[in-house]
């Protein structure tokens, strides 16, 4: 695609602004190379002030100041648009894929701005809130974990723990799923179904009087650090991103392969040793048979 077409694509991205690019078509290739080298070397100035930032993909725009909360989705969208419609075709497009859920912006003369990816409580756990309870003998009583588990049976939970404090049940329980990819799928299905019926975390927070029935969602970082009995119980587990989980699976698989290789090597060594002993025994028996034949003559 030529410089003229690239420039039109770039202008389309920012067509909501009245001003076009300040860069002429003849300067486009030189500017692209300069921007690429600056980004590659981490020298691209992004921070304009404490509140304003410059989009690293905004080629020569006169208006380049964005608040940070608007900068990240804008820059990611612009980068993906340019990559799809302006960049030359690569042999492996996956090499250029932006890491999902995490954006890093390097700022010269300032600290690095990082948007962390989502983290989950691991092994996978869900939360059910606003469970039915009643006040009896000075304490709140709620259904047992086994009874709640029966209600969630289609999501394949392995157990449910009700949360209690000095006043009895707090109306929340922790749902445990298997510690593998199947468990993660079950947990996300559990959350998706509750969301689809208006019973997700957001809906729970909006239900100030607890009139909406039981709510459910997958336990994440905010639940993990919550200042209540539920958070205390969740902190008995780990907090991991999907990259952390993937890296752990890779490490375990590599360790498994290494162990199997060592086991095979050990078995091969044992086999060679048995073969050697068998040969020595056969040789001794052959000599013995020859001596017996000589004595008979």
N, C-alpha and C positions, 0 to 999 in steps of 0.2 A: 504494500500500500504506500503511495507516495506521500510527500510532505503536505501537499494541498489537502488530501483526504484526511490525513492525521489531524491537521489543524481544524478542519471542520468537525471531526469527532470530538476534539478537545473543547471547542466552543459549544458543542451541543451539551456537554456535561454541565457547563456553567451558564446555560442559556437562561436560567432564572435570573441572573444578574444582567444588568443592562449593558455592561462594558464587556468587550471582547478581549482577546489576548493581545498583549503589547508586542509579541514576538512576530517578526515577519516570517514568511514561508521559507525564505532563503537562509534564515538563521536557525530554522527548526532543528536540523540534525546536530549542529554544534551545541545548541542548548540542551538537547536530549543527552548528549555525551557528558556535558558538564554536570547536569543534574544527577545522572547515573553515577558518576565518579564521586560526587559529594555524598550521595546516599550510601554508596559502597564504603566510603572511608569514614562515615559517621560524622561528617563535617557540615551537614545541612542544618542551618539555623531554623528552628521551629518555633521557639518561644519568643514572642514579641514583647510581652509584659507579663505581669503576674496573672492577668485574666485573659489575655489574648494570645492565640497561637496561629502559626502559618501552616497551611496545608502543604505537605511535601510533594504532592502530586498536582498542585495548582500552577500550571506553567505560565508564568508571566502575568497573572491576573493583577489588575490594579487593586481590587478589593480582596485582601487575603486574610483578614483578621477574623478568627472564629473563637468562640468560647470552647473550652476543652470538651464539654459534654456534647457539643455539636461537631467537633473536629474529628473524633474517632470514626463515627459512622460515615461522615462525609468522605474522609480520606480512604477508608476501606472500600467504599462504593466506587470512588473514582479510580482507585488502583485496579479493581477487578474489571471495571468497564474498559479501561485502557488496555489491560492485558488481553481481554477477550476480542476487542474490536480493532486495536491499533498495533499490538505487538506482533512480530513474526511468529509463525507456528514453530513450536519446540518439539523435540522428539519425545519428551516426557513431560506433559503438562502438569503432572502431579508434583514435580519438583518445585513448581512455582506457586503451589496452593498455599494460601494464607492459613496459618495455624488457627484452627477454629477456637474461638473463645478467648484468644490472647493476642493483644496488640502491644508492641513496644515502640516507643518514639524516643529517639536519642536527641537530647537537647544540649548544644554546646554552651558551656559556662553555667550550666544548671544541672540539677539532678535529673536522672532518667525517669520519664513518666511511663508507668507500666499499668496496663489493665489486665488483672489476673483472670485466668480462666476459672470456670465454675468448679467448685469442690463438693464432693459428696462424702457422707459418712460411710466408712467401709470397714467390715463387710456391709453390704447394702442394707439400709434400714429405711423404713417408712414411718410416718407419724399419723396416728388417727387421733383426732381431737373432738371435743364436745360429745364424748360418749355418754350414754344415759347413766345417770347416777341419782341416788336418793340420800337424804339425810336421815340417819337412823342411829339412835343411842349415842348422839354427840359426835358422830363421824359420817363422812360421805362414803357411801357404798356404791360400787360400780360393778358391771359384769366382769367375770374372770377373763384372763387372757385367752383361755381355751375357747370360751364362748365367742369372743371377738374373732379369733382365728377361724372359727366355723363360718362366720359371716364373710370372711375374705378368702375362702377356700379356692376360688377360681383364679386367684393370683399366686397360688402355691407358696404361702408363707411357711416357714419352718417352726416359728413360735411367735407368741405375742406377749410382751411384758407390760403390765399396767403400772403406771407411775403413781406413787403415794407420797404424801408428806404427813406432818403431824396431825393434820385435820382429816386425813383419809385420802380417798382418790382425788386426783387433780383433774380428772376427766380426759386425760391423754394417755396414750399407750404407744409403745415402740414395736413396730412390726419387723421381724427379721426375715431376710430372704437368703437364698443360697449364695455363697461367696464365689460366684463365677458369672460368666456372661449371661447364662440363662436366668440367674437371679436378678441381674441388672435389667434384663428385658421385662421380667415379671414386675419389678419395682416401678419401672417407667410406665408399664401398662396400668398398674394400680393408680398411679398419679394421673395419667391421662383420662381414665374413666371417671375419677372423682371430679376432675376439672370439667369434663364434658357435661356433668350434671350440676355444675355450679357449686361444687363442694371441695374446691382446691384451697391452697393456702391463702390466696388473695381473698377468696370469698369468706374464709374463716375470719380474717382480720376485719372485714367489713361487717360481719355479723356481731354487733356489739352486745346483743342480748342472748346469744346462743340459741336462737330459735330455728336454725337451719338444719338440725340433725347432725349426723356424724360427718366430719371432714377428713380428708386424707391427702398426703403428699409425700414425696421422697425427702428424707432428711439431708439437709445441706449445711453449709458453713454457719449460717445465721442460727439454725437450730442447735448446732454443735456448741456454739458459744453463748447460748441463751442462759440467762441468770435464773434458772429454775431447776426443779428436780429432773425434768426431762433432759435439759442440757447436761446436767451432772451425769446422768446415766449414759447419754450419747458419748460423752468424753471418755468413756471406758473403751471406746473403739477408736479407729484412726480417721483422719480427714485427708482425702486424696482427690487429686484431679484425674481426669481420664488418662492424661499422659502418664501420671504416676502409676496408675493401674496397668496400662499397657506396658510400661517399662518393667514393671514387676513380673508380668506374665512372660515377657521376653527373657528376663533374667532367670526365671524359674525354668523355662524351657531350655535355655542354654546350659543351665546347671544339670538338668536332666540328661541332656545329650552328652555332656562331659562325663557324668557318672556312668552312663551306658557304655561310652567308649572305654573308660577305665575298666569296667566290668568285663567287656569283651577282650581287652588286652590281657586281663588277669586269667580269663578262661583259656585264651590261646597259649599263654605261658604254661598253664597247668597241662594243657593238651600236649605241648611239646615235651614237657617233663615226663609225662606218662609214656609217650612214644619212645623217648630215650631209654627209660627203664625197661620197656617192652623189648627193645632191640638188644639191650644188655642181657636180659633174661634169655632171649632166644639164642644169642651167641653162646652163653654158658651152657644151655641145654644141648646145643649142637656139639660143643667140645666134649661134654660128658658122654654123649652117645657115641662119638668117635672113639673115646678111650675104652668104652665097654666093648665095642666091636674088636678092638685090638687085643683085648684080654681073652676074647673067645677064640682067637686064632692060635 
